[in-house]
Structure formats: C-alpha cells, structure tokens
Amino acid sequence: MRKSIWLFALLAAVGAVPGAKAQQPPVQTVGVELRGDTMVYRTVNVPHRRHGVLRGRAWAGYSHTPWSPEQRLFALSKLWMEVRRNFAYMDRFGVERWDSLYRSMIVPVQQARNDVEFYRQLEGLCARLQNEQTFIRHSRDFPQSAVRFEDGWLLRLMDVGGHVVVSEVSRDKAQLMPPGSEILAVDGRPVEAWLGEVMTRVSASTDRVRRRLAVEQMLLDMVGSPHEVTFRRPDGSQACVRLVNARPEAGERIACTALPGHGWDELHEDFRVTWYPGDVACLKIGSFRPGRVFRAFHDAFPGVKNRARALIIDLRWNERGSSRMAAEFLSHLTRDTLLRGAVWRTRIYDAALASWGSDATPADTVGNARVKLAYEYYNDAAFSEPERSAYRFPRSREVLEVPTVILVNDATGSAAECFLALAASQPHMSTVGTPTSGCAGTVALYELLPGLQCGICTQEVRFSDGKEFVGLGIAPDVTVEDTLDDIRAGRDAALEKALELLGVE
C-alpha cells in the first residue's frame, strides 16, 4: 500500500493537478511532501498554452490547457486504483485481468494525439467492465457533437429491432430524411460494422443497452468532420446525405419533426398523466429524483385517486433518482406499510487483517473463519454482510391500490429497477415491455484530473430472494418488442398490451 502511495505521489509531482477545478487557471505541480497522512502539493500558475496537435477549426474555441502525458498517466493510474478498490463486481471481472488492462494502456494514453483521443481510451477501458454505473465523464468543452450538424441539421437515432432508425430530425430536413428512415451505411461502411467500433467505448451492463447507447452516439465526432450517410426512406427510396459535425450554439432551439411518441422532449418528460377509456390513468414518471417530479405526482395524485379504476405506470426512459424516492412513489400505490426491496453488499478492506492473510492458502481457510476473512482481505475479495432495503410508511397516507401494469424497457434503470424490486411482491402489479438496463447500484465519483471524473459502481445489488439482475436486466412478465412497422405507424405496442391486460378494448 505504501509503495502505491509513493507511486502516485511521484506521478503527481511530474504533472498531475488533483483538486483543481476546470474553470481555474492552469497550474503545475512543482513539489510534493508527505505530512503525516496528508499529501501536500506545491503548485505554480503556468501560462495558457496551445498543445501542438490541437490545431484546426475544431479546436479554435477550446479554452483548456491540454492534459500532458504525465497527467494522463496519473489519471489512468488513479482510475485503475479506484476501480480495483471500489468496483463491486471486481471479484467476477478479475483483479489480474484488470491489472493486465492497466499495463496495456500505459503507453497508449501517453501517446494520445489530443484530449478527446485520451478520453476515448479511458472510455474503452471502462467499457470493458460492462457496468453502466462505472464510467468516465468530463466537464471540458470538447469540440465534438453527436446530433448537431452544419446546414441546420439536427438528427437523433434509435435502435428498433436491429434497425438504426431516424427518430427525430430538423423540421426543414424532414422531407429529405423523414422520421422512420433507416440508416444503412456511414462513409461506405455497413452500419453494423460502424456500430461495432462505437460499442467498444460504451459502458453498459447488457448488450441490448450497449447497442442502444452506441446508436444514439453513432455519429459523435469532432466539429468539422464530414460523414456520408446512406439511408432508406419509409417509402423504400434510398439517398445519401453529407453531414458535417457542428458545435451546438448556447440556448439554440431547432424545430424538429419526430416519430409519434419518440421526440426527445416527450421521451424525457418529467411527469405526465394520460387518461384512457374505462378510467385507466397512465402515469409517465421520468425519474425518481426528489423535487419537481414528486411534487407533480403529489399534486396530481388526489385527482387520480378519485377517478382511476386501473393504472399504467410508464417507467420507460426512467434512469435517474434514488431508491428511497422510488419507495415513496410506490407507497402510494399499495396498502403495505413495509416495502422490502433489493439486497446489497459492498467491498470492504482492513489492512491489518490483510497482512495476516498474506501467507494463507485456500486450504488454510477451511473451518477457520478468521483466516478465511484475512485471506479475503489480502486478495481483495472481502464483502460487507448483505443488507436488505426496507422502508416503512404510515397507514394514514393516501393510497390507490388498483390493478396496475408497469411499462419498462432497456432504458429503465437504477432507481427505477429498485422500484421494480419493491413492486415484485405486489400481486396487483405486473410488468410489460422489454428487459431493463440491469444497472442498479450506488456510484462513487472520483476526480482523476481537473475536468475529468470517473464513476464507479460500489454496490452489488440483487432481488430480496438473492436473484441477480445487474448485468442481465429485469425481465418483464409480458415481453413486447417494438417493430419498425409499429414505430412508423405511431403504435405503442407495449401500451396497447397494457390496456388489453386491464380490459380496455
């Protein structure tokens, strides 16, 4: 452990700048000393400079000092260390495998041509962990875009049954490339080959989610990058258009035309109540974050309670929030006062016990709990005792318990999956759609460099009966897949199935 500390101290002394903010003037570490358990860095301001490779129109507005090779190595090492220590599923991924990947990246990250290439290298490393809650993110204004292009183009894509489909496009371009058009090739390469490369950089817990996210960022590239995109319109005619990545303007709003029900704003709406025949209320819940979503639910609930004979809870595209808020929502949809949710555990470490386990072998652990624990600490395999999530609510709260169908898809994740784990014991509830994202777990954020962070999943989460869903997704009771014909016709097949199950003709 002490050797590791001094390794990172040395790297920091060469060029890392921990604790700085992206908006502060660039600084350079010129010395480091250890005072007790505190590492003290001595820094000086350095003049703003342009890295030699950051030339051309794309980098013209880049306002940050590029990360040096030494800083990149520090960031890689910091990422390696924090994942090795905190990642909840490291016992399955393998410590030796992670160490090997780290060693293989030492030279490439120092040779990266620019900040974006380095960032993508770290994205690819995180993607190998196959966990959506373990990722890289930045706060720098990289000169790139995924949906905005020159000549007034805005283009969003979605995956529908293995087809890459235009879900939303600038209104004045909709005649040329109507929503529902299928992308066939990019720069002469078949779309599947293009996607295969993008998917190597996507952090996701399931292959289905990895593909969806890759489709959404399929055209992500540096500003000024041209791409020849071949597509087929819904009427069967084919065409090719040249798209050049453009930097979005601050506050820019472009009028768009979208497939029915698949516009960006509609998909990510915070909260909405829609009524269907037979007094069936559909509650679209965009997230389980505290604040305006719950306030909107709270304001609408009395009217829903007085009228609704059945409910549809639409959790598609709900990927944010807390399990506590998910339980709060559910508490108004069941008379149960005690809701039992997922079981979780996290990795733990005790240096003294680890030292006692340094000479232990697997055979030594048989029948000896203390040696077994010491062995696990030494080999980074120790976990906390499993804890069960449980939430109690007063009987006096307002409740509407009626037949309920929950709509889910592969963008139903995190707290929304905790909602499903809590709802699994409710006999009046069922689920319709496709498997969820399989990505629950608390994220720990660490700064790697000024403007660069990593998130690491720190909890191993399961159903209360021990059944796993992280990395697999939660399978719905009734599976309904969208088809290309459905989305072009404006049909919501999952919603229609939910209405059918509730007896609405």
Secondary structure, DSSP 8 states (H G I E B T S, - for coil): -HHHHHHHHHHHHHT--TT--TTS--EEEEEEEEETTEEEEEEEE------TT--SGGGTT--S----HHHHHHHHHHHHHHHHHH-TTHHHH-HHHHHHHHHHHHHHHHH-SSHHHHHHHHHHHHHTT--TTSEEEE-S--SEESSEETTTEEEEEEEETTEEEEEEEEGGGTTTS-TT-EEEEETTEEHHHHHHHHHTT---SSHHHHHHHHHHTTT-EETT-EEEEEEE-TTS-EEEEEEEB----TT----EEE-TT--HHHHT-SEEEEEETTTEEEEEE--B-TTHHHHHHHHHHHHHHHH-SEEEEE-TT---B-HHHHHHHHHTS-S-SEEEEEEEE-B---HHHHHHTTT--GGGGTT-HHHHHHHHHHTT--B---EEEEEE--TTS------EEEEE-TT--THHHHHHHHHTT-TTEEEEES------S-EEEEEEETTEEEEEE--EEE-TTS-B-TTT----SEE----HHHHHHT--HHHHHHHHHTT--
